[in-house]
Amino acid sequence: MMPKRRIIELEIFEGGDGCVAHKVGEKYKWPEDRGKICKWLQDAAGGMIRALEHGGTLAWTYKGTPYEKLIDADGVTTEYVRCPDPTKAGLVVKITAREV
């Protein structure tokens, strides 16, 4: 059986005041928009993107926080990743995988 294909999208969810590359609300498709996403954020999100592309999720759910995850409700899974930029950027990206 062939695994289901997943569409991966990234949305700048939080922060960005000190970030010169991204602002809250920006959205990107993976891998089509890879060149538009800064290398710090790509590196931080890379492992999560690979897991989601292959149907994986991480066990923590962040229940009761703004980062509460959606896991496989109608084929949609979300994860959140903080950019490691050590400045005051404070960027958080929401990664969404949708089955197609």
N, CA, C and O atoms as a GROMACS GRO file, in nm:
protein
  400
    1MET      N    1   0.084  -0.119   0.000
    1MET     CA    2   0.000   0.000   0.000
    1MET      C    3   0.088   0.125   0.000
    1MET      O    4   0.181   0.136   0.080
    2MET      N    5   0.060   0.215  -0.088
    2MET     CA    6   0.139   0.338  -0.099
    2MET      C    7   0.094   0.439   0.008
    2MET      O    8  -0.026   0.458   0.028
    3PRO      N    9   0.190   0.505   0.076
    3PRO     CA   10   0.152   0.604   0.178
    3PRO      C   11   0.080   0.722   0.114
    3PRO      O   12   0.102   0.754  -0.003
    4LYS      N   13  -0.007   0.785   0.193
    4LYS     CA   14  -0.081   0.901   0.144
    4LYS      C   15   0.013   1.019   0.127
    4LYS      O   16   0.106   1.037   0.205
    5ARG      N   17  -0.012   1.097   0.025
    5ARG     CA   18   0.067   1.218   0.000
    5ARG      C   19   0.020   1.327   0.096
    5ARG      O   20  -0.098   1.338   0.126
    6ARG      N   21   0.113   1.407   0.144
    6ARG     CA   22   0.081   1.516   0.235
    6ARG      C   23   0.130   1.649   0.178
    6ARG      O   24   0.240   1.658   0.124
    7ILE      N   25   0.047   1.749   0.192
    7ILE     CA   26   0.085   1.886   0.158
    7ILE      C   27   0.131   1.951   0.287
    7ILE      O   28   0.062   1.945   0.388
    8ILE      N   29   0.248   2.014   0.283
    8ILE     CA   30   0.305   2.079   0.401
    8ILE      C   31   0.302   2.230   0.381
    8ILE      O   32   0.348   2.281   0.279
    9GLU      N   33   0.248   2.300   0.481
    9GLU     CA   34   0.244   2.446   0.479
    9GLU      C   35   0.300   2.498   0.609
    9GLU      O   36   0.280   2.439   0.715
   10LEU      N   37   0.370   2.612   0.601
   10LEU     CA   38   0.425   2.677   0.719
   10LEU      C   39   0.363   2.815   0.730
   10LEU      O   40   0.346   2.885   0.630
   11GLU      N   41   0.328   2.854   0.851
   11GLU     CA   42   0.273   2.987   0.877
   11GLU      C   43   0.348   3.049   0.994
   11GLU      O   44   0.364   2.986   1.099
   12ILE      N   45   0.394   3.172   0.977
   12ILE     CA   46   0.458   3.242   1.088
   12ILE      C   47   0.347   3.274   1.187
   12ILE      O   48   0.259   3.356   1.159
   13PHE      N   49   0.352   3.209   1.302
   13PHE     CA   50   0.243   3.209   1.399
   13PHE      C   51   0.260   3.315   1.507
   13PHE      O   52   0.162   3.372   1.556
   14GLU      N   53   0.384   3.342   1.544
   14GLU     CA   54   0.409   3.431   1.659
   14GLU      C   55   0.546   3.495   1.645
   14GLU      O   56   0.636   3.440   1.582
   15GLY      N   57   0.560   3.612   1.706
   15GLY     CA   58   0.690   3.678   1.711
   15GLY      C   59   0.720   3.753   1.584
   15GLY      O   60   0.631   3.799   1.513
   16GLY      N   61   0.848   3.764   1.557
   16GLY     CA   62   0.890   3.829   1.434
   16GLY      C   63   0.922   3.976   1.448
   16GLY      O   64   0.970   4.036   1.352
   17ASP      N   65   0.896   4.037   1.566
   17ASP     CA   66   0.924   4.180   1.580
   17ASP      C   67   1.071   4.212   1.555
   17ASP      O   68   1.103   4.316   1.498
   18GLY      N   69   1.160   4.124   1.599
   18GLY     CA   70   1.303   4.147   1.579
   18GLY      C   71   1.358   4.072   1.460
   18GLY      O   72   1.479   4.074   1.438
   19CYS      N   73   1.273   4.006   1.384
   19CYS     CA   74   1.317   3.924   1.272
   19CYS      C   75   1.316   4.008   1.144
   19CYS      O   76   1.216   4.074   1.114
   20VAL      N   77   1.426   4.005   1.070
   20VAL     CA   78   1.431   4.081   0.945
   20VAL      C   79   1.377   4.002   0.827
   20VAL      O   80   1.354   4.058   0.720
   21ALA      N   81   1.355   3.871   0.846
   21ALA     CA   82   1.314   3.785   0.735
   21ALA      C   83   1.164   3.755   0.730
   21ALA      O   84   1.109   3.735   0.622
   22HIS      N   85   1.098   3.752   0.846
   22HIS     CA   86   0.960   3.704   0.850
   22HIS      C   87   0.871   3.788   0.940
   22HIS      O   88   0.918   3.851   1.035
   23LYS      N   89   0.742   3.790   0.909
   23LYS     CA   90   0.640   3.860   0.987
   23LYS      C   91   0.523   3.765   1.013
   23LYS      O   92   0.496   3.675   0.933
   24VAL      N   93   0.454   3.785   1.124
   24VAL     CA   94   0.338   3.703   1.160
   24VAL      C   95   0.237   3.705   1.046
   24VAL      O   96   0.207   3.809   0.987
   25GLY      N   97   0.184   3.586   1.016
   25GLY     CA   98   0.083   3.572   0.912
   25GLY      C   99   0.136   3.526   0.778
   25GLY      O  100   0.060   3.479   0.694
   26GLU      N  101   0.266   3.538   0.755
   26GLU     CA  102   0.322   3.491   0.629
   26GLU      C  103   0.303   3.340   0.618
   26GLU      O  104   0.312   3.268   0.717
   27LYS      N  105   0.275   3.293   0.495
   27LYS     CA  106   0.253   3.150   0.472
   27LYS      C  107   0.342   3.102   0.359
   27LYS      O  108   0.369   3.173   0.262
   28TYR      N  109   0.387   2.978   0.374
   28TYR     CA  110   0.477   2.918   0.277
   28TYR      C  111   0.436   2.774   0.250
   28TYR      O  112   0.386   2.705   0.340
   29LYS      N  113   0.456   2.729   0.126
   29LYS     CA  114   0.434   2.589   0.090
   29LYS      C  115   0.569   2.520   0.087
   29LYS      O  116   0.668   2.578   0.042
   30TRP      N  117   0.573   2.397   0.135
   30TRP     CA  118   0.697   2.320   0.138
   30TRP      C  119   0.690   2.209   0.035
   30TRP      O  120   0.591   2.135   0.036
   31PRO      N  121   0.784   2.192  -0.051
   31PRO     CA  122   0.914   2.258  -0.060
   31PRO      C  123   0.918   2.374  -0.158
   31PRO      O  124   1.024   2.435  -0.177
   32GLU      N  125   0.806   2.407  -0.220
   32GLU     CA  126   0.803   2.509  -0.325
   32GLU      C  127   0.864   2.642  -0.282
   32GLU      O  128   0.935   2.706  -0.360
   33ASP      N  129   0.837   2.685  -0.159
   33ASP     CA  130   0.882   2.816  -0.111
   33ASP      C  131   1.009   2.810  -0.026
   33ASP      O  132   1.041   2.904   0.046
   34ARG      N  133   1.081   2.700  -0.035
   34ARG     CA  134   1.200   2.682   0.049
   34ARG      C  135   1.296   2.801   0.041
   34ARG      O  136   1.351   2.841   0.144
   35GLY      N  137   1.317   2.856  -0.075
   35GLY     CA  138   1.409   2.969  -0.093
   35GLY      C  139   1.362   3.098  -0.027
   35GLY      O  140   1.440   3.192  -0.015
   36LYS      N  141   1.237   3.104   0.015
   36LYS     CA  142   1.183   3.224   0.079
   36LYS      C  143   1.190   3.217   0.232
   36LYS      O  144   1.160   3.315   0.300
   37ILE      N  145   1.230   3.102   0.284
   37ILE     CA  146   1.234   3.080   0.429
   37ILE      C  147   1.379   3.089   0.475
   37ILE      O  148   1.466   3.024   0.416
   38CYS      N  149   1.405   3.168   0.580
   38CYS     CA  150   1.544   3.184   0.623
   38CYS      C  151   1.602   3.051   0.670
   38CYS      O  152   1.529   2.962   0.714
   39LYS      N  153   1.733   3.039   0.661
   39LYS     CA  154   1.804   2.914   0.691
   39LYS      C  155   1.789   2.874   0.838
   39LYS      O  156   1.782   2.755   0.868
   40TRP      N  157   1.783   2.971   0.930
   40TRP     CA  158   1.764   2.939   1.073
   40TRP      C  159   1.633   2.864   1.091
   40TRP      O  160   1.628   2.760   1.157
   41LEU      N  161   1.527   2.919   1.033
   41LEU     CA  162   1.395   2.859   1.048
   41LEU      C  163   1.385   2.725   0.975
   41LEU      O  164   1.324   2.631   1.026
   42GLN      N  165   1.443   2.716   0.858
   42GLN     CA  166   1.444   2.588   0.785
   42GLN      C  167   1.512   2.480   0.866
   42GLN      O  168   1.465   2.366   0.872
   43ASP      N  169   1.624   2.515   0.927
   43ASP     CA  170   1.697   2.418   1.006
   43ASP      C  171   1.616   2.372   1.127
   43ASP      O  172   1.612   2.253   1.157
   44ALA      N  173   1.550   2.466   1.195
   44ALA     CA  174   1.469   2.432   1.312
   44ALA      C  175   1.350   2.344   1.274
   44ALA      O  176   1.314   2.253   1.349
   45ALA      N  177   1.289   2.372   1.162
   45ALA     CA  178   1.167   2.302   1.122
   45ALA      C  179   1.193   2.175   1.041
   45ALA      O  180   1.101   2.095   1.021
   46GLY      N  181   1.314   2.155   0.994
   46GLY     CA  182   1.345   2.046   0.902
   46GLY      C  183   1.305   1.907   0.951
   46GLY      O  184   1.242   1.832   0.877
   47GLY      N  185   1.341   1.874   1.074
   47GLY     CA  186   1.307   1.742   1.127
   47GLY      C  187   1.157   1.721   1.138
   47GLY      O  188   1.106   1.614   1.108
   48MET      N  189   1.088   1.825   1.182
   48MET     CA  190   0.943   1.817   1.196
   48MET      C  191   0.876   1.802   1.060
   48MET      O  192   0.782   1.725   1.044
   49ILE      N  193   0.926   1.876   0.962
   49ILE     CA  194   0.871   1.866   0.826
   49ILE      C  195   0.888   1.723   0.774
   49ILE      O  196   0.794   1.666   0.719
   50ARG      N  197   1.007   1.666   0.790
   50ARG     CA  198   1.031   1.529   0.742
   50ARG      C  199   0.938   1.430   0.812
   50ARG      O  200   0.885   1.340   0.748
   51ALA      N  201   0.919   1.446   0.943
   51ALA     CA  202   0.828   1.355   1.016
   51ALA      C  203   0.686   1.367   0.961
   51ALA      O  204   0.621   1.266   0.935
   52LEU      N  205   0.638   1.489   0.943
   52LEU     CA  206   0.501   1.510   0.894
   52LEU      C  207   0.485   1.460   0.750
   52LEU      O  208   0.380   1.404   0.717
   53GLU      N  209   0.585   1.478   0.666
   53GLU     CA  210   0.578   1.431   0.528
   53GLU      C  211   0.554   1.280   0.523
   53GLU      O  212   0.491   1.229   0.430
   54HIS      N  213   0.605   1.209   0.624
   54HIS     CA  214   0.595   1.063   0.626
   54HIS      C  215   0.489   1.012   0.724
   54HIS      O  216   0.490   0.894   0.761
   55GLY      N  217   0.398   1.101   0.766
   55GLY     CA  218   0.286   1.059   0.850
   55GLY      C  219   0.315   1.056   0.999
   55GLY      O  220   0.230   1.012   1.077
   56GLY      N  221   0.432   1.102   1.039
   56GLY     CA  222   0.467   1.100   1.180
   56GLY      C  223   0.414   1.220   1.258
   56GLY      O  224   0.374   1.320   1.200
   57THR      N  225   0.414   1.207   1.388
   57THR     CA  226   0.382   1.317   1.479
   57THR      C  227   0.469   1.299   1.603
   57THR      O  228   0.526   1.192   1.625
   58LEU      N  229   0.478   1.402   1.682
   58LEU     CA  230   0.546   1.392   1.811
   58LEU      C  231   0.440   1.384   1.919
   58LEU      O  232   0.330   1.438   1.904
   59ALA      N  233   0.472   1.316   2.027
   59ALA     CA  234   0.373   1.282   2.129
   59ALA      C  235   0.316   1.400   2.206
   59ALA      O  236   0.200   1.397   2.246
   60TRP      N  237   0.394   1.504   2.228
   60TRP     CA  238   0.343   1.614   2.310
   60TRP      C  239   0.236   1.692   2.236
   60TRP      O  240   0.243   1.708   2.114
   61THR      N  241   0.136   1.742   2.311
   61THR     CA  242   0.022   1.810   2.248
   61THR      C  243   0.010   1.956   2.288
   61THR      O  244  -0.066   2.030   2.226
   62TYR      N  245   0.083   2.000   2.390
   62TYR     CA  246   0.077   2.140   2.438
   62TYR      C  247  -0.064   2.179   2.480
   62TYR      O  248  -0.105   2.294   2.463
   63LYS      N  249  -0.137   2.084   2.534
   63LYS     CA  250  -0.277   2.105   2.573
   63LYS      C  251  -0.291   2.228   2.661
   63LYS      O  252  -0.214   2.249   2.755
   64GLY      N  253  -0.390   2.310   2.631
   64GLY     CA  254  -0.420   2.430   2.709
   64GLY      C  255  -0.328   2.548   2.680
   64GLY      O  256  -0.330   2.646   2.753
   65THR      N  257  -0.247   2.540   2.572
   65THR     CA  258  -0.159   2.651   2.534
   65THR      C  259  -0.197   2.700   2.395
   65THR      O  260  -0.275   2.634   2.326
   66PRO      N  261  -0.144   2.813   2.353
   66PRO     CA  262  -0.170   2.860   2.216
   66PRO      C  263  -0.114   2.766   2.109
   66PRO      O  264  -0.148   2.777   1.991
   67TYR      N  265  -0.027   2.673   2.151
   67TYR     CA  266   0.037   2.581   2.058
   67TYR      C  267  -0.027   2.443   2.057
   67TYR      O  268   0.034   2.347   2.010
   68GLU      N  269  -0.149   2.432   2.110
   68GLU     CA  270  -0.216   2.301   2.115
   68GLU      C  271  -0.228   2.244   1.974
   68GLU      O  272  -0.274   2.311   1.882
   69LYS      N  273  -0.186   2.119   1.960
   69LYS     CA  274  -0.178   2.057   1.829
   69LYS      C  275  -0.308   1.989   1.788
   69LYS      O  276  -0.388   1.946   1.871
   70LEU      N  277  -0.324   1.982   1.660
   70LEU     CA  278  -0.431   1.906   1.597
   70LEU      C  279  -0.363   1.784   1.538
   70LEU      O  280  -0.269   1.796   1.460
   71ILE      N  281  -0.410   1.666   1.575
   71ILE     CA  282  -0.347   1.544   1.524
   71ILE      C  283  -0.450   1.460   1.450
   71ILE      O  284  -0.540   1.402   1.511
   72ASP      N  285  -0.434   1.454   1.318
   72ASP     CA  286  -0.512   1.369   1.230
   72ASP      C  287  -0.663   1.385   1.238
   72ASP      O  288  -0.736   1.288   1.221
   73ALA      N  289  -0.710   1.503   1.263
   73ALA     CA  290  -0.854   1.527   1.252
   73ALA      C  291  -0.881   1.550   1.104
   73ALA      O  292  -0.841   1.652   1.048
   74ASP      N  293  -0.947   1.457   1.040
   74ASP     CA  294  -0.975   1.464   0.897
   74ASP      C  295  -0.847   1.476   0.814
   74ASP      O  296  -0.845   1.545   0.712
   75GLY      N  297  -0.740   1.408   0.857
   75GLY     CA  298  -0.616   1.407   0.780
   75GLY      C  299  -0.528   1.529   0.797
   75GLY      O  300  -0.436   1.548   0.718
   76VAL      N  301  -0.554   1.612   0.898
   76VAL     CA  302  -0.475   1.733   0.922
   76VAL      C  303  -0.397   1.717   1.051
   76VAL      O  304  -0.451   1.675   1.154
   77THR      N  305  -0.268   1.749   1.046
   77THR     CA  306  -0.183   1.744   1.165
   77THR      C  307  -0.105   1.874   1.173
   77THR      O  308  -0.056   1.923   1.071
   78THR      N  309  -0.092   1.931   1.293
   78THR     CA  310  -0.014   2.052   1.310
   78THR      C  311   0.098   2.030   1.411
   78THR      O  312   0.086   1.948   1.502
   79GLU      N  313   0.205   2.102   1.394
   79GLU     CA  314   0.317   2.106   1.487
   79GLU      C  315   0.364   2.251   1.496
   79GLU      O  316   0.338   2.330   1.405
   80TYR      N  317   0.430   2.286   1.604
   80TYR     CA  318   0.484   2.420   1.624
   80TYR      C  319   0.633   2.410   1.654
   80TYR      O  320   0.677   2.322   1.727
   81VAL      N  321   0.710   2.502   1.596
   81VAL     CA  322   0.854   2.502   1.614
   81VAL      C  323   0.900   2.647   1.636
   81VAL      O  324   0.855   2.738   1.566
   82ARG      N  325   0.988   2.666   1.732
   82ARG     CA  326   1.045   2.798   1.758
   82ARG      C  327   1.178   2.810   1.684
   82ARG      O  328   1.260   2.718   1.686
   83CYS      N  329   1.199   2.922   1.620
   83CYS     CA  330   1.324   2.949   1.550
   83CYS      C  331   1.436   2.965   1.653
   83CYS      O  332   1.415   3.028   1.757
   84PRO      N  333   1.554   2.909   1.627
   84PRO     CA  334   1.664   2.918   1.723
   84PRO      C  335   1.741   3.051   1.718
   84PRO      O  336   1.838   3.066   1.792
   85ASP      N  337   1.700   3.145   1.635
   85ASP     CA  338   1.769   3.274   1.626
   85ASP      C  339   1.783   3.331   1.768
   85ASP      O  340   1.683   3.352   1.835
   86PRO      N  341   1.906   3.356   1.814
   86PRO     CA  342   1.926   3.399   1.952
   86PRO      C  343   1.892   3.545   1.979
   86PRO      O  344   1.905   3.591   2.093
   87THR      N  345   1.848   3.619   1.879
   87THR     CA  346   1.810   3.758   1.902
   87THR      C  347   1.668   3.762   1.960
   87THR      O  348   1.613   3.658   1.997
   88LYS      N  349   1.610   3.878   1.966
   88LYS     CA  350   1.475   3.893   2.022
   88LYS      C  351   1.365   3.858   1.921
   88LYS      O  352   1.249   3.891   1.944
   89ALA      N  353   1.400   3.792   1.812
   89ALA     CA  354   1.301   3.760   1.708
   89ALA      C  355   1.182   3.682   1.764
   89ALA      O  356   1.068   3.715   1.732
   90GLY      N  357   1.206   3.580   1.846
   90GLY     CA  358   1.098   3.505   1.909
   90GLY      C  359   0.999   3.442   1.814
   90GLY      O  360   0.880   3.435   1.845
   91LEU      N  361   1.044   3.398   1.700
   91LEU     CA  362   0.957   3.347   1.596
   91LEU      C  363   0.909   3.205   1.623
   91LEU      O  364   0.988   3.118   1.661
   92VAL      N  365   0.779   3.181   1.605
   92VAL     CA  366   0.722   3.046   1.613
   92VAL      C  367   0.651   3.020   1.481
   92VAL      O  368   0.576   3.104   1.432
   93VAL      N  369   0.677   2.902   1.423
   93VAL     CA  370   0.613   2.864   1.298
   93VAL      C  371   0.517   2.751   1.325
   93VAL      O  372   0.548   2.657   1.399
   94LYS      N  373   0.400   2.760   1.264
   94LYS     CA  374   0.301   2.651   1.269
   94LYS      C  375   0.316   2.572   1.140
   94LYS      O  376   0.308   2.628   1.031
   95ILE      N  377   0.338   2.442   1.153
   95ILE     CA  378   0.355   2.356   1.036
   95ILE      C  379   0.231   2.268   1.026
   95ILE      O  380   0.194   2.201   1.121
   96THR      N  381   0.167   2.270   0.911
   96THR     CA  382   0.045   2.193   0.890
   96THR      C  383   0.066   2.092   0.779
   96THR      O  384   0.116   2.125   0.671
   97ALA      N  385   0.027   1.969   0.806
   97ALA     CA  386   0.031   1.863   0.705
   97ALA      C  387  -0.112   1.821   0.675
   97ALA      O  388  -0.190   1.793   0.767
   98ARG      N  389  -0.148   1.817   0.547
   98ARG     CA  390  -0.280   1.776   0.503
   98ARG      C  391  -0.268   1.658   0.408
   98ARG      O  392  -0.188   1.662   0.314
   99GLU      N  393  -0.345   1.555   0.433
   99GLU     CA  394  -0.346   1.441   0.342
   99GLU      C  395  -0.422   1.478   0.216
   99GLU      O  396  -0.524   1.547   0.220
  100VAL      N  397  -0.371   1.431   0.104
  100VAL     CA  398  -0.442   1.454  -0.024
  100VAL      C  399  -0.463   1.323  -0.096
  100VAL      O  400  -0.520   1.320  -0.204
   0.00000   0.00000   0.00000
